[in-house]
Amino acid sequence: MAENDGEGAGNTDGLEVLVVDDESRLADLFAAWLAPEYNVEAAYDGETALELMEETVEIVLLDRRMPGLSGDEVLSQIRDAGYDSRVVMVTAVDPDFDIIEMGFDDYLVKPVSKDELLDVVVRVTSRSDYENDIQEYYALVSKKSLLESEKSERELTDNGDYVELCDRVDELKRRVDSAVSDMRDHDDFVGAFQDLPGGS
C-alpha cells in the first residue's frame, strides 16, 4: 500500500481518493498523478481496498481484473456496505452488457493518460454536488454510450437489458431536464449532459 498524507494537496476540500490495482507500479503511478491535488491511498488487492474503505473516501479508482477479490466483487461489496463513494472502473476489460447492472459511476479502458485520469476524477466529483436522479442519469448515459461504442446496432436492439437501460435513461431525462435547466451556475456540467447520447 502506498499512502499520501495530503501535505501540499491543492484541493481545499481534502478530497480522498483510493486507487485499487494489483499492478503496484500502475497504482503508484496513478496515485502520484493525483497526489498534488488530492489525498490519495493505493491498494494492491481487493481485500486491502475494502479494509481502507471509509465514509471519507469520495472517489475509488478500481481495476476489474485482479487475483483474489476481483474489482467487480469489490464494487459490489462497497455498494452493499452502503458507501456512496463515486467509483470509476479503470481497467483493460472492454465493456460488455454486464456493466448495466454494475454500480459504478464511470469507466475508463486502459491504457489511461494522466489527463484522462484527472479529468474523470473532476467529472465524477462534480456529480457529487447534485441530487441522486442526476447522478444516476449521468452514470446510465455513460454505460449506454460505452455499449454503443462496442456493440453493433443489432446486438443492442436484441438485448433486453440494453432496451431497459434506454427506457430508464429516457425516464430519468424527463425528471432531470428541469433540474439541469436551473443549474445556471454550472454551465460545464450542463454541457456534459448535452454532449452525451440521450442528454441533448
SEKOL-461986 format. One line per 3 residues: number of its first residue (from 1); their letters; for each residue x, y, z of N, C-alpha, C. Coordinates in Angstrom, 3 decimals. Layout:
<nodes>
NUM	A	X:Y:Z:X:Y:Z:X:Y:Z  ... $
</nodes>
This chain:
<nodes>
1	MAE	0.839:-1.197:0.000:0.000:0.000:0.000:0.866:1.235:0.000  0.541:2.180:-0.841:1.223:3.470:-0.844:0.255:4.505:-0.320  0.780:5.482:0.401:-0.113:6.472:1.003:0.462:7.850:0.846 $
4	NDG	-0.393:8.810:0.579:-0.008:10.208:0.538:-0.723:10.896:1.684  0.037:11.663:2.492:-0.579:12.240:3.689:-1.295:13.538:3.414  -1.271:13.983:2.133:-2.044:15.167:1.785:-1.293:16.459:1.930 $
7	EGA	0.014:16.431:2.375:0.756:17.663:2.511:0.907:18.308:1.144  0.572:19.564:1.070:0.686:20.279:-0.185:-0.449:20.001:-1.138  -1.456:19.276:-0.672:-2.575:18.976:-1.560:-3.251:20.262:-1.976 $
10	GNT	-3.560:20.360:-3.261:-4.137:21.595:-3.762:-5.636:21.653:-3.613  -6.258:20.551:-3.199:-7.710:20.524:-3.083:-8.100:20.947:-1.679  -8.767:22.083:-1.556:-9.078:22.629:-0.243:-10.064:21.761:0.517 $
13	DGL	-10.810:20.916:-0.194:-11.761:20.044:0.475:-11.109:18.777:1.009  -9.798:18.568:0.708:-9.127:17.365:1.171:-9.766:16.106:0.611  -10.171:16.138:-0.641:-10.849:15.007:-1.260:-9.987:13.755:-1.167 $
16	EVL	-10.582:12.661:-0.689:-9.849:11.408:-0.525:-10.133:10.470:-1.687  -9.064:9.955:-2.282:-9.155:9.056:-3.426:-8.443:7.754:-3.078  -9.091:6.631:-3.383:-8.496:5.310:-3.189:-8.251:4.693:-4.560 $
19	VVD	-6.992:4.369:-4.855:-6.608:3.735:-6.112:-6.400:2.248:-5.855  -7.090:1.411:-6.631:-7.022:-0.041:-6.416:-6.595:-0.718:-7.716  -5.400:-1.330:-7.699:-4.911:-2.041:-8.889:-3.846:-3.033:-8.433 $
22	DES	-3.926:-4.289:-8.919:-2.946:-5.296:-8.497:-1.580:-5.068:-9.143  -1.517:-4.237:-10.184:-0.219:-3.830:-10.726:0.270:-2.652:-9.880  1.137:-2.950:-8.915:1.517:-1.938:-7.930:2.160:-0.706:-8.569 $
25	RLA	2.963:-0.924:-9.609:3.601:0.231:-10.248:2.563:1.155:-10.878  1.537:0.560:-11.457:0.483:1.366:-12.072:-0.336:2.088:-11.011  -0.662:1.387:-9.937:-1.405:2.015:-8.837:-0.614:3.200:-8.273 $
28	DLF	0.694:3.000:-8.090:1.532:4.073:-7.555:1.645:5.238:-8.539  1.667:4.914:-9.847:1.717:5.975:-10.857:0.444:6.807:-10.808  -0.716:6.134:-10.777:-1.983:6.861:-10.683:-2.009:7.729:-9.426 $
31	AAW	-1.543:7.149:-8.312:-1.530:7.895:-7.048:-0.629:9.123:-7.161  0.519:8.964:-7.834:1.444:10.086:-7.985:0.826:11.188:-8.845  0.096:10.797:-9.880:-0.579:11.791:-10.726:-1.584:12.605:-9.923 $
34	LAP	-2.272:11.950:-8.991:-3.354:12.593:-8.244:-2.869:13.314:-6.986  -1.726:12.882:-6.460:-1.274:13.353:-5.145:-1.146:14.867:-5.013  -0.728:15.605:-6.053:-0.629:17.055:-5.856:-1.957:17.723:-5.524 $
37	EYN	-3.075:17.119:-5.938:-4.375:17.750:-5.755:-5.263:17.049:-4.725  -4.973:15.805:-4.425:-5.883:15.015:-3.596:-5.114:14.244:-2.523  -5.839:13.804:-1.502:-5.293:12.870:-0.521:-5.503:11.464:-1.068 $
40	VEA	-4.428:10.752:-1.347:-4.508:9.505:-2.091:-3.937:8.343:-1.290  -4.637:7.212:-1.356:-4.108:5.943:-0.876:-4.189:4.946:-2.017  -3.276:3.962:-2.004:-3.285:2.933:-3.031:-3.357:1.559:-2.384 $
43	AYD	-4.161:0.695:-2.971:-4.275:-0.695:-2.520:-3.964:-1.597:-3.705  -3.240:-2.693:-3.431:-2.799:-3.573:-4.498:-3.626:-4.850:-4.597  -4.693:-4.933:-3.850:-5.607:-6.071:-3.958:-6.959:-5.664:-3.386 $
46	GET	-7.981:-6.465:-3.705:-9.336:-6.129:-3.290:-9.540:-6.155:-1.798  -8.885:-7.107:-1.126:-9.050:-7.218:0.323:-8.553:-5.954:1.026  -7.381:-5.463:0.616:-6.839:-4.238:1.217:-7.726:-3.039:0.906 $
49	ALE	-8.253:-3.023:-0.307:-9.141:-1.918:-0.682:-10.327:-1.827:0.259  -10.942:-2.970:0.568:-12.102:-2.968:1.455:-11.709:-2.565:2.870  -10.502:-2.943:3.302:-10.029:-2.528:4.625:-9.850:-1.013:4.704 $
52	LME	-9.479:-0.403:3.583:-9.232:1.038:3.554:-10.496:1.863:3.337  -11.593:1.199:2.944:-12.827:1.939:2.674:-13.373:2.573:3.944  -13.661:3.855:3.854:-14.285:4.609:4.933:-15.277:5.582:4.313 $
55	ETV	-16.120:6.162:5.149:-17.088:7.138:4.650:-16.403:8.335:4.008  -15.157:8.617:4.437:-14.464:9.797:3.928:-13.878:9.587:2.531  -13.813:8.337:2.059:-13.305:8.074:0.709:-14.375:8.495:-0.298 $
58	EIV	-14.059:9.499:-1.096:-15.062:10.046:-2.017:-14.950:9.489:-3.430  -13.740:9.093:-3.838:-13.527:8.551:-5.176:-12.738:7.255:-5.058  -13.189:6.200:-5.777:-12.439:4.950:-5.861:-12.133:4.689:-7.334 $
61	LLD	-10.851:4.534:-7.643:-10.422:4.141:-8.991:-10.101:2.658:-8.920  -10.880:1.835:-9.611:-10.901:0.401:-9.339:-10.638:-0.438:-10.588  -9.589:-1.251:-10.518:-9.313:-2.212:-11.578:-10.324:-3.347:-11.489 $
64	RRM	-10.660:-3.949:-12.622:-11.644:-5.045:-12.610:-10.982:-6.401:-12.442  -9.928:-6.658:-13.195:-9.341:-7.999:-13.224:-8.176:-8.066:-12.237  -8.459:-8.614:-11.047:-7.434:-8.761:-10.013:-7.526:-10.160:-9.426 $
67	PGL	-6.396:-10.733:-8.999:-6.448:-12.018:-8.294:-7.126:-11.854:-6.947  -7.643:-12.959:-6.413:-8.392:-12.843:-5.160:-9.730:-12.196:-5.438  -10.023:-11.124:-4.720:-11.268:-10.388:-4.953:-11.132:-9.567:-6.230 $
70	SGD	-11.997:-9.807:-7.194:-11.973:-9.013:-8.416:-12.535:-7.622:-8.148  -12.286:-6.720:-9.097:-12.838:-5.376:-8.967:-14.356:-5.384:-8.936  -14.962:-6.295:-9.709:-16.419:-6.405:-9.698:-16.927:-6.754:-8.304 $
73	EVL	-16.223:-7.683:-7.638:-16.626:-8.095:-6.289:-16.401:-6.975:-5.284  -15.301:-6.261:-5.439:-15.031:-5.124:-4.547:-16.118:-4.068:-4.700  -16.472:-3.761:-5.932:-17.532:-2.783:-6.186:-18.836:-3.217:-5.535 $
76	SQI	-19.181:-4.481:-5.703:-20.424:-4.992:-5.116:-20.414:-4.849:-3.600  -19.283:-5.159:-2.966:-19.202:-5.060:-1.505:-19.222:-3.607:-1.036  -18.604:-2.726:-1.817:-18.654:-1.297:-1.483:-20.102:-0.812:-1.466 $
79	RDA	-20.857:-1.195:-2.490:-22.254:-0.765:-2.566:-23.101:-1.453:-1.494  -22.866:-2.751:-1.263:-23.629:-3.477:-0.245:-23.403:-2.884:1.144  -22.194:-2.338:1.370:-21.874:-1.750:2.672:-22.470:-0.355:2.835 $
82	GYD	-23.052:0.172:1.748:-23.733:1.457:1.845:-22.875:2.675:1.561  -21.622:2.463:1.122:-20.789:3.618:0.782:-21.325:4.290:-0.482  -21.360:5.629:-0.464:-21.847:6.345:-1.640:-20.702:6.992:-2.412 $
85	SRV	-19.486:6.456:-2.235:-18.325:6.950:-2.972:-18.581:6.845:-4.465  -18.005:7.772:-5.225:-18.011:7.652:-6.676:-16.966:6.607:-7.056  -17.342:5.655:-7.897:-16.429:4.582:-8.299:-16.207:4.639:-9.803 $
88	VMV	-14.941:4.700:-10.193:-14.569:4.671:-11.608:-13.802:3.374:-11.861  -14.306:2.555:-12.778:-13.577:1.358:-13.174:-12.476:1.786:-14.143  -11.221:1.447:-13.808:-10.075:1.756:-14.659:-9.443:0.416:-15.009 $
91	TAV	-9.687:-0.066:-16.219:-9.466:-1.476:-16.483:-9.119:-1.734:-17.949  -8.474:-2.874:-18.187:-8.196:-3.317:-19.551:-9.360:-4.130:-20.122  -10.396:-4.352:-19.303:-11.549:-5.144:-19.724:-12.493:-4.271:-20.544 $
94	DPD	-12.704:-4.623:-21.810:-13.650:-3.870:-22.629:-15.068:-4.036:-22.070  -15.865:-2.988:-22.081:-17.211:-3.075:-21.507:-18.111:-4.009:-22.296  -18.917:-4.783:-21.581:-19.910:-5.666:-22.174:-21.240:-5.393:-21.484 $
97	FDI	-22.283:-6.141:-21.860:-23.612:-5.874:-21.317:-23.674:-6.046:-19.799  -22.696:-6.763:-19.209:-22.722:-6.952:-17.758:-22.557:-5.642:-16.997  -22.055:-4.594:-17.671:-21.850:-3.329:-16.954:-23.167:-2.667:-16.583 $
100	IEM	-24.267:-3.056:-17.239:-25.548:-2.392:-16.996:-25.959:-2.498:-15.536  -25.701:-3.655:-14.928:-26.121:-3.881:-13.549:-25.074:-3.470:-12.526  -23.925:-2.992:-12.984:-22.845:-2.648:-12.050:-22.988:-1.223:-11.530 $
103	GFD	-22.650:-1.033:-10.271:-22.885:0.249:-9.624:-21.735:1.229:-9.690  -21.068:1.313:-10.835:-20.001:2.302:-10.969:-20.547:3.594:-11.559  -19.701:4.642:-11.495:-20.105:5.961:-11.988:-19.467:6.323:-13.317 $
106	DYL	-18.324:5.730:-13.615:-17.692:5.959:-14.910:-16.732:4.812:-15.186  -16.210:4.774:-16.424:-15.461:3.600:-16.869:-14.374:4.059:-17.828  -13.126:3.764:-17.493:-12.004:4.072:-18.367:-11.331:2.774:-18.792 $
109	VKP	-11.026:2.656:-20.075:-10.330:1.474:-20.578:-8.844:1.799:-20.710  -8.001:0.988:-20.081:-6.556:1.170:-20.176:-6.086:0.925:-21.612  -5.004:1.576:-22.016:-4.157:2.484:-21.240:-4.825:3.842:-21.017 $
112	VSK	-4.523:4.443:-19.872:-5.146:5.700:-19.471:-4.052:6.752:-19.303  -4.272:7.908:-19.889:-3.303:9.006:-19.747:-3.554:9.772:-18.448  -2.576:10.560:-18.074:-2.719:11.389:-16.881:-3.905:12.337:-17.016 $
115	DEL	-4.033:12.971:-18.188:-5.137:13.910:-18.396:-6.489:13.203:-18.285  -6.592:12.000:-18.860:-7.852:11.250:-18.787:-8.204:10.936:-17.339  -7.203:10.535:-16.565:-7.457:10.172:-15.168:-7.891:11.389:-14.361 $
118	LDV	-7.171:12.493:-14.524:-7.529:13.706:-13.786:-8.905:14.217:-14.203  -9.194:14.137:-15.497:-10.488:14.621:-15.989:-11.645:13.811:-15.399  -11.494:12.482:-15.337:-12.609:11.674:-14.845:-12.827:11.899:-13.353 $
121	VVR	-11.750:12.146:-12.600:-11.913:12.425:-11.171:-12.666:13.735:-10.974  -12.303:14.754:-11.747:-13.017:16.032:-11.660:-14.475:15.845:-12.060  -14.703:15.059:-13.111:-16.058:14.874:-13.632:-16.963:14.191:-12.607 $
124	VTS	-16.486:13.097:-12.024:-17.354:12.390:-11.082:-17.473:13.141:-9.762  -16.454:13.933:-9.430:-16.550:14.750:-8.222:-17.650:15.786:-8.372  -17.750:16.387:-9.558:-18.781:17.406:-9.778:-20.170:16.811:-9.643 $
127	RSD	-20.311:15.530:-9.979:-21.627:14.901:-9.878:-22.065:14.742:-8.424  -21.096:14.691:-7.506:-21.440:14.512:-6.099:-22.243:15.681:-5.554  -22.182:16.806:-6.262:-22.881:18.004:-5.799:-24.354:18.011:-6.197 $
130	YEN	-24.791:17.013:-6.955:-26.142:17.031:-7.486:-26.964:15.869:-6.951  -28.241:16.010:-7.040:-29.133:15.036:-6.452:-29.028:13.673:-7.132  -29.587:12.663:-6.461:-29.403:11.275:-6.876:-29.886:10.996:-8.293 $
133	DIQ	-31.012:11.581:-8.703:-31.529:11.333:-10.047:-30.512:11.731:-11.110  -29.850:12.866:-10.891:-28.884:13.350:-11.875:-27.647:12.463:-11.877  -27.193:12.048:-10.709:-26.051:11.138:-10.635:-26.359:9.839:-11.371 $
136	EYY	-27.540:9.294:-11.133:-27.908:8.044:-11.792:-28.031:8.243:-13.301  -28.622:9.358:-13.694:-28.768:9.653:-15.126:-27.404:9.673:-15.808  -26.473:10.384:-15.216:-25.147:10.509:-15.820:-24.471:9.141:-15.899 $
139	ALV	-24.564:8.342:-14.837:-23.939:7.024:-14.819:-24.536:6.115:-15.891  -25.876:6.145:-16.036:-26.524:5.275:-17.019:-26.234:5.725:-18.449  -26.176:7.035:-18.672:-25.849:7.528:-20.003:-24.414:7.139:-20.372 $
142	SKK	-23.514:7.153:-19.379:-22.142:6.712:-19.636:-22.126:5.250:-20.059  -22.912:4.409:-19.389:-22.985:2.990:-19.754:-23.568:2.813:-21.152  -24.616:3.564:-21.437:-25.255:3.493:-22.750:-24.260:3.862:-23.849 $
145	SLL	-23.507:4.911:-23.633:-22.514:5.352:-24.609:-21.418:4.307:-24.793  -20.964:3.714:-23.681:-19.942:2.668:-23.753:-20.406:1.505:-24.610  -21.612:1.033:-24.334:-22.136:-0.116:-25.068:-22.317:0.210:-26.548 $
148	ESE	-22.775:1.414:-26.842:-22.994:1.794:-28.237:-21.678:1.910:-29.009  -20.570:2.143:-28.282:-19.269:2.210:-28.947:-18.678:0.821:-29.176  -19.195:-0.187:-28.460:-18.629:-1.528:-28.522:-19.488:-2.521:-29.308 $
151	KSE	-20.796:-2.283:-29.367:-21.721:-3.281:-29.905:-22.363:-2.801:-31.204  -22.762:-3.750:-32.036:-23.483:-3.410:-33.260:-24.919:-3.022:-32.916  -25.565:-2.362:-33.844:-26.960:-1.946:-33.613:-27.853:-3.159:-33.365 $
154	REL	-27.598:-4.242:-34.093:-28.427:-5.440:-33.913:-28.213:-6.050:-32.529  -26.943:-6.109:-32.089:-26.669:-6.641:-30.748:-27.399:-5.820:-29.688  -27.407:-4.520:-29.889:-28.061:-3.643:-28.917:-29.566:-3.866:-28.896 $
157	TDN	-30.185:-3.862:-30.061:-31.649:-3.969:-30.109:-32.127:-5.350:-29.676  -31.260:-6.365:-29.795:-31.639:-7.722:-29.397:-31.428:-7.981:-27.906  -30.823:-7.030:-27.209:-30.507:-7.242:-25.793:-31.535:-6.545:-24.913 $
160	GDY	-32.291:-7.340:-24.159:-33.357:-6.786:-23.324:-32.846:-5.837:-22.254  -31.667:-6.142:-21.675:-31.117:-5.265:-20.639:-30.784:-3.891:-21.205  -30.271:-3.864:-22.452:-29.959:-2.584:-23.091:-31.233:-1.795:-23.356 $
163	VEL	-32.264:-2.478:-23.822:-33.541:-1.800:-24.088:-34.096:-1.191:-22.795  -34.013:-1.954:-21.694:-34.469:-1.440:-20.397:-33.620:-0.245:-19.967  -32.306:-0.325:-20.240:-31.407:0.774:-19.908:-31.836:2.046:-20.636 $
166	CDR	-32.151:1.912:-21.920:-32.596:3.076:-22.695:-33.892:3.656:-22.129  -34.808:2.781:-21.734:-36.068:3.246:-21.158:-35.818:4.014:-19.861  -34.887:3.493:-19.037:-34.564:4.151:-17.771:-33.899:5.511:-18.021 $
169	VDE	-33.018:5.568:-19.018:-32.373:6.835:-19.369:-33.427:7.868:-19.787  -34.374:7.435:-20.620:-35.427:8.352:-21.076:-36.268:8.855:-19.901  -36.577:7.928:-18.987:-37.373:8.311:-17.810:-36.626:9.325:-16.957 $
172	LKR	-35.336:9.048:-16.699:-34.552:9.960:-15.872:-34.341:11.297:-16.562  -34.205:11.258:-17.901:-34.000:12.510:-18.635:-35.174:13.459:-18.423  -36.366:12.910:-18.454:-37.548:13.750:-18.223:-37.526:14.345:-16.821 $
175	RVD	-37.032:13.556:-15.855:-37.032:14.019:-14.460:-35.947:15.040:-14.174  -34.825:14.950:-14.908:-33.725:15.862:-14.593:-33.679:17.089:-15.488  -34.433:17.069:-16.580:-34.379:18.212:-17.506:-34.619:19.540:-16.798 $
178	SAV	-35.639:19.578:-15.970:-35.949:20.834:-15.294:-34.863:21.208:-14.299  -34.289:20.180:-13.637:-33.223:20.449:-12.670:-31.982:20.982:-13.369  -31.637:20.389:-14.501:-30.465:20.835:-15.242:-30.646:22.264:-15.726 $
181	SDM	-31.843:22.602:-16.162:-32.085:23.954:-16.680:-31.942:25.004:-15.592  -32.075:24.573:-14.331:-31.927:25.515:-13.221:-30.480:25.702:-12.798  -29.567:24.894:-13.325:-28.170:24.943:-12.877:-27.381:25.977:-13.672 $
184	RDH	-27.784:27.208:-13.552:-27.158:28.253:-14.364:-25.727:28.516:-13.943  -25.365:28.117:-12.723:-24.001:28.344:-12.244:-23.080:27.183:-12.586  -23.592:26.180:-13.297:-22.778:25.000:-13.593:-22.849:24.701:-15.086 $
187	DDF	-22.413:25.662:-15.897:-22.538:25.531:-17.345:-21.787:24.323:-17.873  -20.601:24.042:-17.310:-19.816:22.904:-17.798:-20.552:21.601:-17.560  -21.211:21.518:-16.398:-21.929:20.286:-16.072:-23.125:20.114:-16.999 $
190	VGA	-23.831:21.193:-17.244:-24.959:21.132:-18.163:-24.473:20.730:-19.547  -23.344:21.301:-19.974:-22.798:20.968:-21.281:-22.453:19.496:-21.402  -22.009:18.906:-20.303:-21.676:17.481:-20.324:-22.905:16.657:-20.630 $
193	FQD	-24.051:17.044:-20.065:-25.310:16.333:-20.369:-25.661:16.474:-21.844  -25.503:17.663:-22.372:-25.896:17.916:-23.744:-25.017:17.152:-24.730  -23.753:16.883:-24.332:-22.815:16.207:-25.215:-22.966:14.703:-25.199 $
196	LPG	-23.633:14.160:-24.173:-23.753:12.718:-24.047:-24.964:12.210:-24.819  -24.895:10.960:-25.331:-26.058:10.382:-26.007:-27.262:10.380:-25.079  -28.371:10.852:-25.554:-29.584:10.884:-24.745:-29.645:12.095:-23.844 $
199	GS	-28.613:12.946:-23.888:-28.589:14.082:-22.977:-28.861:15.400:-23.639  -29.218:15.379:-24.910:-29.459:16.640:-25.607:-30.891:17.073:-25.461 $
</nodes>
